[in-house]
Amino acid sequence: MERIVVFIDNSNIFKGFRKYDIKADYEKLKKIIVGDRELKKICLYEGVVYPISPEKKKWYEELNNRSGYVIKASFDKITSSRAIEKKIDINIAIDIVSFAYEDIYDTAVLVSGDGDFVPIVKKVKELNKNVEIWAFRYSLANALRDTLEPINIHYLDDTLSEIRM
């Protein structure tokens, strides 16, 4: 059975959910992505502003306890009027490559359309691992799309009715 690890760039997909005015059920999202494969781990990466709101903390606990998500939060740097996300992409990249070397998965499932992941996708493929992308059509970088076969690209747009809360 194919072993997968799912890496979710939450700030990337959250923007898409907001754009389509949808509140997503992350348990349903997980089931759609995993299908009949063996889920080894599902990691959600997100920048958070300290202190964490009680609502956000409760959501993280529910994701972890009910759905088995590993929450990998990085604290954002605050400048005069806005938060600047720090270290999210690099943390995802380190885990994708490390888990490939550790032979934890056959397929890395990256839930993000960010073009910054192109070198990571290429490296993982060099390590004879499969890579699958789940992203919104509008936010999937052409360079990222071009690194994979079309069969390995899935659009979150097509799942909105299934993952809606």
Summary of the structure (lengths in Angstrom):
residues: 165
radius of gyration: 15.4
end to end distance: 30.0
largest distance: 50.1
contacts: 482
relative contact order: 0.20
helix: 47%
strand: 28%
